[in-house]
Amino acid sequence: MSLSSLVPLIGVSDVVVGLSLGSRLFLIAVGLSLIFGVLGVLNFAHGGLYMLGAYVTLAVVTGVIDNFWIAALAGALAVGVVGAAIEFAAIRPLYDRIDADLDQLIVTFGFVLIIHETVRFVWGSGSYSVDPPALFDFSVSLGGSTFGAYRLVVIGLAVAVLAGLWLFITRTYFGSLVRGTSSDREMASMLGVDVPRLYTAVFFLGSVLAGLGGALSAPLQSTSPALGDQVIIDAFIVVVIGGLGSMTGAFVGAMLIGMMQSLGPQFISAGSIAIPFLAMVIVLLFRPEGLFGGIGE
């Protein structure tokens, strides 16, 4: 098949859908990457936190106040509190153990099951939907394609989060503490940094980002207990491709995976789900540290 015959298969809507998928993936992946880059904790429960953000947003918008943005903010902050509580109560006691990495993996996987079953107990196993904000609940026609305006909002918010995080990490005092602690925890502690409290704050921030990703996803896909299962796999692929600990890498990796998921079926009708895994394998073979690397990069 020639290139000229392939290009017409790609519409503007396919690109927008891919970028919006990537934007949601970025929000969960950058939190996952930030937590690992600073704490060294590979948080398997991050997908559950993403799902919880969608459910809290659903609960607030349907039962408390009919305002999506307030509900999304409430969902993100509530998930941040849950994440901070997990770090404080279950992960902090493990930092100084000899097999800390293995213990942390087991504990975070345990919270995957706890969050999943809690959601099933509270909201049941059914699927729910949330309407986009009224201001953006319309369609946009461009290049012969039609797509929801809310998708453009999600893309814009992801770019804004990337810029805000970069400024926060590279231009603030707290960001300097984060970068210093990620490089040398013992030295930071000797210089008077309250490392345990800093770790909890970083875990809170990473969890807020996961909750925000889940909240923003609620109008774009059905909310069910299975919501976090696939997204955590995709998030791990993103951070491997982009580089653990890299914000820029998380953004680039997420956009690449989002575009692969959107455009892949256009070229490979069967087996397109394997394309992101193939990309991850290629990166691991030729650049195992990822495309980017380092806190603040």
BATI-954528 format. One line per 10 residues: number of its first residue (from 0); their letters; for each residue x, y, z of N, C-alpha, C. Coordinates in Angstrom, 1 decimal, padded with zeros to 4 digits. Each point is the difference from the previous one (the first is absolute). Layout:
N
NUM	a	X,Y,Z,X,Y,Z,X,Y,Z ~ ...
// end
This chain:
297
0	mslsslvpli	000.9,-001.2,000.0,-000.9,001.2,000.0,000.9,001.2,000.0 ~ -000.3,001.0,-000.9,000.9,001.2,-000.1,-000.4,001.0,001.1 ~ 000.9,000.9,000.2,-000.2,001.0,001.0,-001.2,000.9,-000.4 ~ -000.2,000.3,-001.3,-001.1,000.8,-000.4,-001.3,-000.7,000.3 ~ 000.0,-001.3,000.0,-001.3,-000.7,000.3,-000.2,-000.1,001.5 ~ 001.0,000.2,000.8,-000.1,-000.1,001.5,-000.5,001.3,000.6 ~ 000.6,001.1,-000.5,-000.3,001.3,000.6,-001.5,000.4,000.0 ~ -000.7,-000.3,-001.1,-001.4,000.4,000.1,-000.8,-000.8,001.1 ~ 000.5,-001.1,000.5,-000.7,-000.7,001.0,000.0,000.8,001.3 ~ 000.9,000.9,000.2,000.2,000.7,001.3,-000.8,001.3,-000.1
10	gvsdvvvgls	-001.0,000.2,000.9,-000.8,001.2,000.1,000.5,000.8,001.1 ~ -000.5,001.3,000.0,000.4,000.9,001.1,-000.6,-000.6,001.3 ~ -001.2,-000.6,000.0,-000.6,-000.5,001.2,000.9,-001.1,000.6 ~ 000.6,-000.8,-000.9,000.9,-001.1,000.5,001.2,000.6,000.8 ~ 000.5,001.1,-000.5,001.2,000.6,000.6,-000.5,000.6,001.3 ~ -001.1,000.7,000.1,-000.5,000.6,001.2,-000.3,-001.1,001.0 ~ -000.7,-001.0,-000.4,-000.2,-001.1,001.0,001.3,-000.6,000.5 ~ 001.0,-000.2,-000.8,001.3,-000.5,000.4,000.6,001.0,001.0 ~ 000.0,001.3,-000.3,000.6,000.9,000.9,-000.8,000.1,001.4 ~ -001.3,-000.1,-000.1,-000.8,000.0,001.3,000.3,-001.3,000.8
20	lgsrlfliav	000.1,-001.1,-000.7,000.4,-001.2,000.7,001.4,000.2,000.7 ~ 000.9,000.5,-000.8,001.4,000.3,000.5,000.0,000.9,001.2 ~ -000.9,001.0,000.0,-000.1,001.0,001.0,-000.4,-000.6,001.3 ~ -001.0,-000.9,000.0,-000.5,-000.7,001.2,001.1,-001.0,000.5 ~ 000.7,-000.6,-000.9,001.1,-000.9,000.3,001.2,000.8,000.7 ~ 000.2,001.2,-000.5,001.1,000.8,000.5,-000.3,000.3,001.5 ~ -001.2,000.4,000.3,-000.3,000.4,001.4,000.2,-001.2,001.0 ~ -000.3,-001.2,-000.4,000.3,-001.1,000.9,001.5,-000.4,000.0 ~ 000.6,000.0,-001.3,001.4,-000.4,-000.1,000.9,001.0,000.7 ~ -000.3,001.3,-000.1,001.0,001.0,000.6,000.0,-000.2,001.5
30	glslifgvlg	-001.2,-000.2,000.6,-000.1,-000.3,001.4,000.8,-001.2,000.4 ~ -000.2,-001.1,-000.8,000.7,-001.2,000.3,001.5,000.2,-000.1 ~ 000.4,000.7,-001.1,001.5,000.3,-000.2,000.6,000.8,001.1 ~ -000.8,001.0,000.4,000.5,000.9,001.1,000.2,-000.7,001.3 ~ -001.0,-000.9,000.4,000.1,-000.8,001.2,001.2,-000.9,-000.1 ~ 000.2,-000.7,-001.1,001.1,-000.9,-000.1,001.4,000.8,000.0 ~ 000.0,001.1,-000.7,001.2,000.8,-000.1,000.5,000.5,001.3 ~ -000.9,000.4,000.9,000.3,000.6,001.3,000.1,-001.1,001.1 ~ -001.0,-000.8,000.1,-000.2,-001.0,001.1,000.6,-001.3,-000.4 ~ 000.2,-000.3,-001.3,000.4,-001.3,-000.4,-001.0,-001.1,000.2
40	vlnfahggly	-001.3,000.4,000.1,-001.1,-000.9,000.2,-000.8,-000.1,-001.4 ~ -000.1,-001.3,-000.5,-000.7,-000.3,-001.2,-001.4,-000.3,000.5 ~ -000.9,001.0,-000.1,-001.3,-000.1,000.6,-001.1,-000.7,-000.9 ~ -000.2,-001.3,000.2,-001.0,-000.7,-000.7,-001.4,000.5,000.2 ~ -000.2,000.7,001.1,-001.4,000.4,000.4,-000.3,001.3,-000.8 ~ 000.8,000.5,-000.8,-000.2,001.3,-000.7,-001.2,-000.1,-000.9 ~ -000.2,-001.2,-000.7,-001.2,-000.2,-000.8,-001.3,000.1,000.8 ~ 000.1,-000.6,001.2,-001.2,000.1,000.9,-000.3,001.4,000.4 ~ 001.0,000.8,000.3,-000.2,001.4,000.3,-000.6,000.8,-001.1 ~ 000.4,-000.3,-001.3,-000.5,000.6,-001.2,-001.5,-000.4,000.0
50	mlgayvtlav	-000.4,-001.2,000.2,-001.4,-000.4,000.0,-000.8,000.7,001.1 ~ 000.6,000.1,001.2,-000.6,000.6,001.1,-000.3,001.5,-000.3 ~ 000.9,000.6,-000.7,-000.3,001.4,-000.4,-001.2,000.2,-000.8 ~ -000.2,-001.0,-001.0,-001.2,000.1,-000.8,-001.3,-000.3,000.8 ~ 000.1,-000.9,001.0,-001.2,-000.3,000.8,-000.3,001.1,000.9 ~ 001.0,000.6,000.7,-000.3,001.2,000.9,-000.6,001.1,-000.8 ~ 000.5,000.3,-001.2,-000.6,001.0,-000.9,-001.4,-000.3,-000.3 ~ -000.3,-001.2,-000.3,-001.4,-000.5,-000.3,-000.9,000.3,001.2 ~ 000.5,-000.4,001.2,-000.8,000.1,001.2,-000.3,001.5,000.3 ~ 001.0,000.8,-000.2,-000.2,001.5,000.3,-000.9,000.6,-001.0
60	vtgvidnfwi	000.2,-000.3,-001.2,-000.8,000.7,-001.1,-001.5,-000.5,000.0 ~ -000.2,-001.2,000.5,-001.4,-000.5,000.0,-000.7,000.2,001.3 ~ 000.8,000.1,001.1,-000.7,000.0,001.3,000.3,001.2,000.9 ~ 001.0,000.9,-000.4,000.3,001.1,000.8,-000.2,001.3,-000.7 ~ 000.7,000.2,-001.1,-000.1,001.3,-000.8,000.1,-000.3,-001.5 ~ -000.9,000.5,-000.8,000.0,-000.3,-001.4,001.0,001.0,-000.7 ~ 001.3,-000.1,000.3,001.0,000.7,-000.6,001.2,-000.9,-000.2 ~ 000.3,-000.3,-001.3,001.0,-001.0,-000.3,001.4,000.5,000.6 ~ 000.4,001.2,-000.2,001.3,000.5,000.4,000.2,-000.1,001.5 ~ -001.0,000.3,000.8,000.1,-000.1,001.4,000.1,-001.5,000.4
70	aalagalavg	-000.8,-000.8,-000.7,000.0,-001.4,000.3,001.4,-000.6,-000.4 ~ 000.6,000.4,-001.1,001.3,-000.5,-000.4,001.1,000.4,001.0 ~ -000.1,001.2,000.5,001.0,000.5,000.9,-000.2,-000.8,001.3 ~ -001.2,-000.2,000.5,-000.3,-000.8,001.2,000.5,-001.4,-000.2 ~ -000.2,-000.6,-001.2,000.5,-001.4,-000.2,001.5,000.0,000.1 ~ 000.7,000.9,-000.7,001.5,000.0,000.0,000.5,000.2,001.5 ~ -000.6,000.9,000.7,000.5,000.2,001.4,-000.3,-001.2,000.9 ~ -001.2,-000.5,-000.2,-000.3,-001.2,000.9,000.9,-001.2,-000.3 ~ 000.4,-000.2,-001.3,000.9,-001.0,-000.3,001.4,000.3,000.6 ~ 000.4,001.3,-000.1,001.2,000.4,000.6,000.1,-000.4,001.5
80	vvgaaiefaa	-001.1,000.3,000.7,000.0,-000.4,001.4,000.1,-001.5,000.2 ~ -000.7,-000.7,-000.8,000.1,-001.5,000.1,001.4,-000.5,-000.3 ~ 000.6,000.6,-001.0,001.4,-000.4,-000.3,001.0,000.3,001.1 ~ -000.2,001.2,000.6,000.9,000.4,001.1,-000.2,-000.9,001.2 ~ -001.2,-000.4,000.2,-000.3,-000.9,001.2,000.6,-001.4,-000.3 ~ 000.0,-000.4,-001.2,000.6,-001.3,-000.4,001.5,000.1,000.3 ~ 000.6,001.1,-000.5,001.5,000.1,000.2,000.3,000.1,001.4 ~ -000.7,000.8,000.8,000.3,000.2,001.4,-000.2,-001.3,000.8 ~ -001.1,-000.7,-000.2,-000.3,-001.1,000.8,000.6,-001.4,-000.4 ~ 000.2,-000.2,-001.3,000.4,-001.3,-000.5,001.4,000.0,-000.7
90	irplydrida	000.4,001.1,-000.6,001.2,000.0,-000.8,001.2,000.5,000.8 ~ -000.2,001.1,000.8,001.0,000.6,000.8,000.8,-001.0,000.9 ~ -000.7,-000.9,000.7,000.7,-000.9,000.8,000.9,-001.0,-000.7 ~ -000.1,000.0,-001.4,000.8,-001.0,-000.7,001.3,000.5,-000.6 ~ 000.2,001.3,000.1,001.1,000.7,-000.7,001.4,-000.6,000.4 ~ 000.1,-000.3,001.3,001.3,-000.4,000.5,000.2,-001.6,000.0 ~ -000.9,-000.7,-000.5,000.1,-001.5,000.0,001.0,-000.4,-001.1 ~ 000.6,-001.2,000.2,001.0,-000.5,-000.9,-000.7,-000.3,-001.4 ~ -001.2,-000.6,000.1,-000.7,-000.3,-001.2,-001.2,001.0,-000.3 ~ 000.4,001.3,000.2,-001.1,001.0,-000.1,-000.7,000.0,-001.3
100	dldqlivtfg	000.7,-000.2,-001.1,-000.6,000.1,-001.3,-001.1,-001.1,-000.2 ~ 000.3,-001.2,000.4,-000.9,-001.1,-000.1,-001.2,000.3,000.9 ~ 000.3,000.4,001.2,-001.1,000.2,001.0,-000.9,001.1,-000.5 ~ 000.5,001.1,-000.6,-000.8,001.1,-000.5,-000.9,-000.5,-001.2 ~ 000.6,-000.8,-000.9,-000.8,-000.5,-001.1,-001.2,-000.8,000.5 ~ 000.3,-000.9,001.0,-001.1,-000.8,000.6,-001.1,000.8,000.7 ~ 000.5,001.1,000.7,-001.0,000.8,000.7,-000.8,000.8,-001.0 ~ 000.6,000.6,-001.0,-000.8,000.8,-000.9,-000.9,-000.9,-000.8 ~ 000.4,-001.2,-000.3,-000.9,-000.9,-000.7,-001.2,-000.4,000.9 ~ 000.3,-000.1,001.3,-001.1,-000.3,000.9,-001.0,001.1,000.0
110	fvliihetvr	000.5,001.3,-000.1,-001.0,001.1,-000.1,-000.7,000.1,-001.3 ~ 000.5,-000.6,-001.1,-000.8,-000.1,-001.2,-001.3,-000.8,000.3 ~ 000.2,-001.1,000.7,-001.2,-000.9,000.3,-000.9,000.7,001.0 ~ 000.6,000.7,001.0,-000.9,000.7,001.0,-000.8,001.1,-000.7 ~ 000.6,000.8,-000.8,-000.7,001.1,-000.7,-001.0,-000.5,-000.9 ~ 000.3,-001.1,-000.8,-000.9,-000.6,-000.9,-001.3,-000.5,000.7 ~ 000.3,-000.7,001.1,-001.2,-000.6,000.7,-000.8,001.0,000.7 ~ 000.7,001.1,000.5,-000.8,001.1,000.7,-000.9,000.7,-001.0 ~ 000.5,000.2,-001.2,-000.8,000.6,-001.1,-001.2,-000.9,-000.3 ~ 000.3,-001.3,-000.2,-001.1,-000.9,-000.3,-001.1,000.0,001.2
120	fvwgsgsysv	000.5,000.1,001.2,-000.9,000.0,001.1,-000.9,001.3,000.1 ~ 000.6,001.1,-000.3,-000.7,001.3,000.1,-000.8,000.3,-001.3 ~ 000.5,-000.2,-001.1,-000.7,000.3,-001.3,-000.5,-001.1,-000.8 ~ 000.4,-001.3,000.4,-000.5,-001.1,-000.8,000.9,-000.3,-001.2 ~ -000.4,-001.0,-000.8,000.9,-000.4,-001.1,-000.5,000.6,-001.3 ~ -001.0,000.8,000.0,-000.6,000.6,-001.2,000.9,001.2,-000.5 ~ -000.3,000.4,-001.2,000.7,001.1,-000.7,-000.8,001.3,000.2 ~ 000.7,001.1,000.1,-000.7,001.3,000.2,000.6,001.0,-001.1 ~ -000.7,001.0,-000.3,000.5,001.0,-000.9,-000.2,001.4,000.6 ~ 000.8,000.9,-000.4,000.0,001.4,000.5,-000.1,000.9,-001.3
130	dppalfdfsv	-000.8,001.0,000.0,-000.1,000.9,-001.1,001.2,001.0,000.0 ~ 000.5,000.4,-001.1,001.0,001.0,-000.1,-000.5,001.3,000.6 ~ 000.9,000.9,000.4,-000.5,001.3,000.5,-000.9,000.7,-001.1 ~ -001.0,000.6,000.4,-001.0,000.6,-000.9,000.7,000.9,-001.0 ~ 001.0,000.8,000.4,000.6,001.0,-000.8,000.8,-000.7,-001.2 ~ 000.4,-001.3,000.2,000.7,-000.7,-001.1,-000.7,-001.2,-000.5 ~ -001.3,000.0,000.3,-000.8,-001.2,-000.5,-000.6,000.3,-001.4 ~ 000.9,000.1,-000.9,-000.4,000.1,-001.4,001.1,-000.6,-000.9 ~ -000.3,-000.1,-001.3,000.9,-000.6,-000.9,000.7,001.0,-000.9 ~ 001.2,-000.3,-000.4,000.8,000.8,-000.8,000.3,-000.7,-001.4
140	slggstfgay	-000.2,000.7,-001.1,000.2,-000.5,-001.3,001.3,000.6,-000.5 ~ 000.9,-000.9,-000.4,001.3,000.5,-000.5,000.6,-001.0,-001.0 ~ 000.4,000.5,-001.2,000.6,-000.9,-000.9,-000.9,-001.2,-000.4 ~ -001.3,000.2,-000.1,-000.9,-001.1,-000.3,-000.3,-000.9,001.1 ~ 000.5,000.2,001.2,-000.2,-000.9,001.1,-000.7,000.8,001.1 ~ -000.7,-000.8,000.9,-000.8,000.6,001.1,000.5,-000.7,001.3 ~ 000.2,000.8,001.0,000.4,-000.5,001.3,-000.5,000.9,001.1 ~ -000.1,-000.5,001.2,-000.4,000.8,001.1,000.9,001.1,000.4 ~ -000.5,001.2,000.3,000.9,001.1,000.4,000.7,-000.3,001.4 ~ -000.6,-000.8,000.8,000.6,-000.3,001.3,001.3,-000.7,-000.2
150	rlvviglava	000.2,-000.7,-001.0,001.3,-000.7,-000.3,001.1,001.0,-000.1 ~ -000.3,001.2,-000.6,001.0,001.0,-000.2,000.4,000.6,001.4 ~ -001.0,000.1,000.9,000.2,000.5,001.3,000.9,-000.9,000.8 ~ -000.2,-001.3,-000.1,000.9,-001.0,000.7,001.4,000.2,-000.5 ~ 000.2,000.1,-001.3,001.3,000.2,-000.6,000.7,001.3,000.6 ~ -000.8,001.0,000.0,000.6,001.3,000.5,000.3,-000.1,001.4 ~ -000.8,-000.7,000.8,000.3,-000.1,001.5,001.2,-000.8,000.2 ~ 000.3,-001.1,-000.8,001.2,-000.8,000.1,001.2,000.9,-000.3 ~ 000.0,000.8,-001.0,001.1,000.9,-000.3,000.2,001.0,001.2 ~ -001.1,000.5,000.5,000.1,000.9,001.1,000.6,-000.6,001.3
160	vlaglwlfit	-000.4,-001.3,000.2,000.6,-000.7,001.2,001.5,-000.3,-000.2 ~ 000.4,-000.3,-001.2,001.4,-000.2,-000.3,000.8,001.3,000.3 ~ -000.5,001.1,-000.5,000.7,001.3,000.2,000.0,000.3,001.4 ~ -001.1,-000.1,000.7,-000.1,000.3,001.4,000.9,-000.9,000.9 ~ 000.1,-001.3,-000.3,000.9,-000.9,000.7,001.5,000.4,-000.2 ~ 000.3,000.3,-001.3,001.4,000.4,-000.3,000.4,001.2,000.8 ~ -000.9,001.0,000.0,000.3,001.2,000.8,000.1,-000.3,001.5 ~ -000.9,-000.8,000.5,000.0,-000.4,001.4,001.3,-000.7,000.4 ~ 000.4,-001.0,-000.8,001.1,-000.8,000.3,001.3,000.8,-000.1 ~ 000.1,000.8,-001.1,001.3,000.7,-000.3,000.1,001.4,000.5
170	rtyfgslvrg	-001.1,000.6,000.5,000.1,001.4,000.3,-000.4,000.4,001.5 ~ -000.4,-001.1,000.8,-000.4,000.3,001.3,000.9,-000.7,001.0 ~ -000.1,000.5,001.3,000.8,-000.5,001.0,-000.3,-001.5,000.3 ~ -001.3,-000.3,000.0,-000.5,-001.4,000.2,000.6,-000.9,-001.1 ~ -000.1,000.6,-001.3,000.5,-000.8,-001.1,001.5,-000.3,000.2 ~ 000.8,000.9,000.5,001.4,-000.2,000.2,000.2,-001.1,001.1 ~ -000.8,000.0,001.0,000.0,-001.1,001.0,-000.3,-001.4,-000.6 ~ -001.0,000.0,-000.9,-000.4,-001.2,-000.7,001.2,-000.5,-000.8 ~ 000.6,000.9,-000.8,001.1,-000.4,-000.9,001.2,-000.5,000.9 ~ 000.3,000.7,001.0,001.1,-000.3,000.9,-000.2,-001.4,000.7
180	tssdremasm	-001.2,-000.2,000.5,-000.3,-001.2,000.7,000.0,-001.2,-000.9 ~ -000.4,000.2,-001.3,000.0,-001.1,-000.9,001.4,-000.4,-000.4 ~ 000.9,000.9,000.1,001.4,-000.3,-000.3,000.8,-000.6,001.1 ~ -000.3,000.5,001.3,000.7,-000.6,001.1,-000.8,000.2,001.3 ~ -000.7,-001.0,000.3,-000.9,000.1,001.2,000.7,000.3,001.3 ~ 001.1,-000.8,000.2,000.8,000.2,001.2,000.6,001.4,000.2 ~ 000.5,000.5,-001.1,000.6,001.4,000.1,-001.1,001.0,000.3 ~ -001.2,-000.2,-000.7,-001.1,001.0,000.2,-000.4,-000.1,001.5 ~ 000.0,-001.2,000.6,-000.4,-000.1,001.4,001.0,000.7,000.9 ~ 001.3,-000.2,-000.3,001.0,000.6,000.8,000.0,001.6,-000.1
190	lgvdvprlyt	-000.6,000.5,-001.1,-000.1,001.4,-000.2,-001.2,000.6,000.6 ~ -000.8,-000.9,000.7,-001.2,000.5,000.7,-001.3,-000.2,-000.7 ~ 000.0,-000.6,-001.1,-001.3,-000.3,-000.8,-000.8,-001.0,000.8 ~ -001.2,000.2,000.2,-000.9,-001.0,000.6,-000.4,-000.9,-001.1 ~ 000.8,-001.0,-000.2,-000.2,-000.9,-001.2,-001.3,-000.8,000.1 ~ -000.4,-000.6,001.1,-001.3,-000.7,000.1,-001.2,000.9,-000.4 ~ 000.0,001.3,000.5,-001.1,000.9,-000.3,000.1,000.3,-001.5 ~ 001.2,000.2,-000.6,000.1,000.3,-001.4,-000.5,-001.1,-000.8 ~ 000.3,-001.3,000.4,-000.5,-001.1,-000.8,-001.5,-000.1,000.0 ~ -000.6,000.3,001.2,-001.5,000.0,000.0,-000.5,001.1,-000.9
200	avfflgsvla	000.6,001.2,000.0,-000.5,001.0,-000.9,000.1,-000.3,-001.4 ~ 001.1,-000.7,-000.4,000.2,-000.4,-001.4,-001.0,-001.1,-000.4 ~ -000.3,-000.9,000.9,-001.0,-001.1,-000.2,-001.3,000.7,-000.1 ~ -000.3,001.0,000.8,-001.3,000.7,-000.1,-000.1,000.6,-001.4 ~ 001.1,000.7,-000.5,-000.1,000.7,-001.3,-000.2,-001.0,-001.1 ~ 000.8,-001.1,000.0,-000.2,-001.1,-001.0,-001.4,-000.6,000.0 ~ -000.6,-000.1,001.2,-001.3,-000.6,000.1,-001.1,001.0,-000.5 ~ 000.2,001.3,000.3,-000.9,001.0,-000.6,000.0,000.0,-001.5 ~ 001.2,-000.2,-000.6,000.1,000.0,-001.5,-000.8,-001.2,-000.5 ~ 000.2,-001.2,000.7,-000.8,-001.2,-000.4,-001.5,000.3,000.1
210	glggalsapl	-000.4,000.6,001.1,-001.4,000.2,000.2,-000.6,001.0,-001.0 ~ 000.9,001.0,-000.3,-000.5,001.0,-001.1,-000.1,-000.7,-001.3 ~ 000.9,-000.9,-000.3,-000.1,-000.8,-001.3,-001.3,-000.8,000.0 ~ -000.4,-000.6,001.1,-001.2,-000.8,000.1,-001.2,000.9,-000.1 ~ 000.0,001.2,000.6,-001.1,000.9,000.0,-000.2,000.5,-001.4 ~ 001.0,000.4,-000.7,-000.1,000.5,-001.4,-000.4,-001.1,-001.0 ~ 000.2,-001.2,000.4,-000.4,-001.1,-000.9,-001.5,-000.4,000.1 ~ -000.6,000.4,001.1,-001.4,-000.4,000.3,-000.9,000.4,-001.2 ~ 000.1,001.2,-000.6,-001.0,000.3,-001.1,000.4,-000.7,-001.3 ~ 001.2,-000.6,-000.1,000.5,-000.6,-001.2,-000.2,-001.5,-000.1
220	qstspalgdq	-000.2,-000.6,001.1,-000.2,-001.5,000.0,-000.8,-000.4,001.2 ~ -000.6,-001.2,-000.1,-000.8,-000.4,001.1,000.9,-000.3,001.3 ~ -000.6,000.3,001.1,000.7,-000.2,001.3,-000.5,-001.3,000.6 ~ 001.0,-000.9,000.2,-000.3,-001.4,000.5,001.2,-000.4,000.8 ~ -000.2,-001.1,000.8,001.1,-000.5,000.8,001.2,-000.4,-000.8 ~ -000.2,-000.3,-001.3,001.1,-000.4,-000.8,000.8,001.1,-000.6 ~ -000.4,001.3,000.3,000.6,001.1,-000.6,001.5,000.1,000.2 ~ 000.5,-000.3,001.2,001.4,000.1,000.3,000.9,-001.1,-000.5 ~ -000.6,-001.1,-000.4,000.8,-001.2,-000.3,000.9,000.2,-001.3 ~ -000.6,000.4,-001.1,000.8,000.2,-001.2,000.9,001.3,000.1
230	viidafivvv	-000.5,001.0,000.7,000.7,001.3,-000.1,001.3,-000.1,000.8 ~ 000.1,-000.9,001.0,001.3,-000.1,000.7,001.0,-000.7,-000.8 ~ -000.5,-001.0,-000.8,001.0,-000.6,-001.0,000.5,001.0,-001.0 ~ -000.9,000.8,-000.5,000.4,001.0,-001.0,000.9,001.0,000.7 ~ -000.2,000.4,001.2,000.8,001.0,000.7,001.4,-000.6,000.2 ~ 000.1,-001.3,000.4,001.4,-000.5,000.1,000.7,000.0,-001.3 ~ -000.7,-000.3,-001.1,000.6,000.1,-001.4,000.5,001.4,-000.2 ~ -000.8,001.0,000.3,000.3,001.4,-000.2,001.3,000.3,000.8 ~ 000.1,-000.3,001.2,001.2,000.4,000.8,001.2,-000.8,-000.4 ~ -000.1,-001.2,-000.5,001.1,-000.7,-000.5,000.5,000.6,-001.3
240	igglgsmtga	-000.9,000.4,-000.9,000.4,000.6,-001.2,000.6,001.4,000.2 ~ -000.7,000.8,000.9,000.5,001.4,000.2,001.2,000.1,001.0 ~ 000.1,-001.0,000.9,001.1,000.1,001.0,-000.6,000.2,001.4 ~ 000.3,-000.9,000.9,-000.5,000.1,001.4,000.5,001.3,000.6 ~ -000.8,000.8,000.5,000.4,001.2,000.7,-000.1,001.3,-000.9 ~ -000.3,-000.2,-001.2,000.0,001.1,-001.0,-001.4,000.5,-000.3 ~ -000.3,001.3,000.2,-001.3,000.6,-000.3,-000.1,000.1,-001.5 ~ 001.0,000.5,-000.7,000.0,000.1,-001.4,-000.2,-001.3,-000.7 ~ 000.7,-001.0,000.6,-000.1,-001.4,-000.6,-001.4,-000.5,000.2 ~ -000.6,000.3,001.1,-001.4,-000.5,000.3,-000.9,000.6,-001.1
250	fvgamligmm	000.2,001.3,-000.3,-000.9,000.7,-000.9,000.2,-000.6,-001.4 ~ 001.3,-000.1,-000.5,000.2,-000.5,-001.3,-000.4,-001.4,-000.1 ~ 000.3,-000.8,001.0,-000.4,-001.4,-000.1,-001.5,-000.2,000.0 ~ -000.7,000.8,000.8,-001.5,-000.1,000.1,-000.6,000.4,-001.4 ~ 000.5,001.0,-000.6,-000.5,000.4,-001.3,000.3,-001.0,-001.1 ~ 001.2,-000.6,000.1,000.3,-001.1,-001.0,-001.0,-001.2,000.2 ~ -000.2,-000.4,001.2,-000.9,-001.1,000.3,-001.4,000.3,-000.4 ~ -000.5,001.2,000.3,-001.3,000.4,-000.3,-000.2,000.0,-001.5 ~ 001.0,000.5,-000.8,-000.1,000.0,-001.4,000.0,-001.5,-000.6 ~ 000.8,-000.8,000.6,000.1,-001.4,-000.4,-001.4,-000.7,000.2
260	qslgpqfisa	-000.6,000.3,001.2,-001.3,-000.6,000.2,-001.1,000.5,-000.9 ~ 000.1,001.2,-000.4,-001.0,000.6,-000.8,000.2,-000.3,-001.5 ~ 001.2,000.0,-000.5,000.3,-000.2,-001.4,000.4,-001.4,-000.3 ~ 000.4,-000.8,001.0,000.4,-001.4,-000.3,-001.0,-000.8,-000.7 ~ -001.3,000.0,000.4,-001.0,-000.8,-000.7,-000.2,000.5,-001.5 ~ 000.4,001.2,-000.3,-000.1,000.4,-001.4,000.9,-000.7,-000.9 ~ 001.2,-000.5,000.5,001.0,-000.6,-000.8,000.0,-001.5,000.3 ~ -000.2,-000.4,001.2,000.0,-001.5,000.3,-001.3,-000.3,000.7 ~ -000.9,-000.6,-000.7,-001.3,-000.3,000.6,000.0,-001.0,001.1 ~ 000.9,-001.0,-000.2,000.1,-001.1,001.1,001.4,000.2,000.6
270	gsiaipflam	000.0,000.0,001.3,001.3,000.0,000.8,000.5,001.4,000.2 ~ -000.8,001.1,-000.2,000.4,001.3,000.2,000.3,000.3,001.5 ~ -000.6,-000.8,000.9,000.2,000.2,001.4,001.4,-000.3,000.4 ~ 000.7,-000.7,-000.8,001.4,-000.4,000.3,001.0,001.1,-000.4 ~ -000.4,001.0,-000.8,000.9,001.1,-000.5,000.7,000.7,001.2 ~ -000.7,000.5,001.0,000.7,000.6,001.2,001.0,-000.9,000.6 ~ -000.3,-001.3,000.2,001.0,-000.9,000.6,001.2,-000.2,-000.9 ~ -000.2,000.0,-001.3,001.1,-000.1,-000.9,000.9,001.2,000.1 ~ -000.6,001.2,000.1,000.8,001.2,000.2,000.8,000.0,001.2 ~ -000.6,-000.5,001.1,000.7,-000.1,001.3,001.2,-000.9,-000.1
280	vivllfrpeg	-000.2,-001.2,-000.7,001.1,-000.9,-000.2,001.1,000.6,-000.8 ~ -000.3,000.8,-001.0,001.0,000.6,-000.8,000.8,001.0,000.8 ~ -000.7,000.8,000.8,000.7,001.0,000.9,000.9,-000.7,001.0 ~ -000.5,-001.1,000.6,000.8,-000.7,001.0,001.3,-000.6,-000.7 ~ -000.1,-000.4,-001.2,001.1,-000.6,-000.7,001.1,001.0,-000.3 ~ -000.4,001.2,-000.5,000.9,000.9,-000.6,000.3,001.2,000.9 ~ -001.0,000.3,001.0,000.3,001.1,000.9,-000.7,-000.4,001.3 ~ 000.5,-000.9,000.8,-000.6,-000.5,001.2,-000.4,001.0,001.0 ~ 000.7,001.2,000.0,-000.3,001.0,001.0,-001.2,000.9,-000.4 ~ -000.6,-000.3,-001.2,-001.1,000.8,-000.5,000.5,001.1,-000.9
290	lfggige	-001.0,000.7,-000.6,000.3,001.1,-000.9,000.6,001.2,000.7 ~ -000.5,000.2,001.3,000.4,001.1,000.8,000.4,-000.6,001.4 ~ 000.4,000.9,000.9,000.3,-000.6,001.3,000.3,001.1,001.0 ~ -000.4,-000.1,001.3,000.4,000.9,001.0,-001.2,000.9,000.5 ~ -000.1,000.2,001.2,-001.0,000.9,000.6,000.2,001.4,-000.5 ~ -001.1,000.6,-000.5,000.1,001.4,-000.5,000.3,000.1,-001.5 ~ 000.3,-001.1,-000.6,000.3,000.0,-001.4,-001.2,-000.2,-000.9
// end
